[in-house]
Amino acid sequence: QGVYVTDGKTAPCRVRVRAQTEKNALVQIALREGRNRQVRRMTAAVGHPTLRLIREKIGEWELGELQPGEWMEVKCPQRKPYE
């Protein structure tokens, strides 16, 4: 439903708990917008500050099996020129 942070209410997002211990939880969050430090501010606003953050996917591009320090070349989709 969205969370109120310093610059207003965020757009709704999907959250799934992947693993949980007595003190910590591993959650997967799918955002619809990309505000500055949004995940950290959202989790802090609900009383569960972010300790570690890993981005797995941006739009259609997924991290997949890439390890820290590795990279791969991607082709950007062709955009239609402005008319």
C-alpha positions as CSV (number, residue, x, y, z in Angstrom):
1,Q,0.0,0.0,0.0
2,G,3.0,2.3,0.2
3,V,5.0,3.7,3.1
4,Y,5.3,7.3,4.3
5,V,8.9,8.4,4.1
6,T,10.5,11.9,4.3
7,D,9.5,13.0,0.8
8,G,5.9,11.5,0.8
9,K,4.2,8.2,0.3
10,T,5.9,5.6,-1.8
11,A,4.2,3.6,-4.5
12,P,3.0,0.2,-3.5
13,C,5.5,-2.6,-3.8
14,R,5.6,-6.4,-3.4
15,V,7.4,-7.8,-0.4
16,R,8.2,-11.5,0.2
17,V,9.9,-13.0,3.2
18,R,12.6,-15.4,1.9
19,A,14.1,-16.5,5.3
20,Q,13.7,-15.5,8.9
21,T,15.5,-15.9,12.2
22,E,14.7,-14.6,15.6
23,K,16.6,-11.3,14.9
24,N,16.8,-10.9,11.1
25,A,14.8,-11.6,8.0
26,L,15.8,-11.9,4.3
27,V,13.1,-10.2,2.2
28,Q,12.6,-9.7,-1.5
29,I,11.2,-6.3,-2.4
30,A,9.9,-5.4,-5.9
31,L,9.7,-1.6,-6.3
32,R,7.6,0.3,-8.9
33,E,9.7,3.5,-8.5
34,G,13.3,4.3,-7.6
35,R,13.6,7.0,-5.1
36,N,17.0,7.8,-3.5
37,R,17.7,5.2,-0.8
38,Q,14.1,4.1,-1.0
39,V,14.5,0.5,0.3
40,R,16.5,1.7,3.3
41,R,14.0,4.5,4.1
42,M,11.0,2.2,3.7
43,T,12.3,-0.5,6.0
44,A,13.4,2.0,8.6
45,A,9.9,3.6,8.5
46,V,8.3,0.3,9.5
47,G,10.8,-0.4,12.2
48,H,13.1,-2.9,10.4
49,P,16.3,-1.1,9.2
50,T,18.2,-2.6,6.3
51,L,21.5,-4.2,7.2
52,R,22.5,-5.5,3.8
53,L,21.1,-4.7,0.4
54,I,21.6,-6.7,-2.9
55,R,20.0,-5.6,-6.2
56,E,19.1,-8.6,-8.3
57,K,17.2,-7.1,-11.2
58,I,16.7,-3.7,-12.9
59,G,13.7,-3.8,-15.3
60,E,14.3,-6.8,-17.6
61,W,18.0,-7.1,-16.7
62,E,18.8,-9.7,-14.1
63,L,22.0,-10.3,-12.1
64,G,21.8,-14.0,-12.7
65,E,25.1,-15.9,-11.9
66,L,27.3,-12.8,-12.0
67,Q,29.6,-12.6,-9.0
68,P,30.9,-9.4,-7.3
69,G,33.4,-7.7,-9.7
70,E,32.2,-9.6,-12.8
71,W,30.4,-7.9,-15.6
72,M,28.7,-8.7,-18.9
73,E,28.0,-6.6,-22.0
74,V,24.3,-6.0,-22.8
75,K,22.6,-4.5,-25.8
76,C,20.1,-1.8,-25.2
77,P,16.8,-2.2,-27.0
78,Q,16.3,0.1,-30.0
79,R,14.1,3.0,-29.1
80,K,11.8,4.7,-31.6
81,P,12.9,8.2,-32.5
82,Y,10.7,11.1,-31.2
83,E,8.3,12.4,-33.7
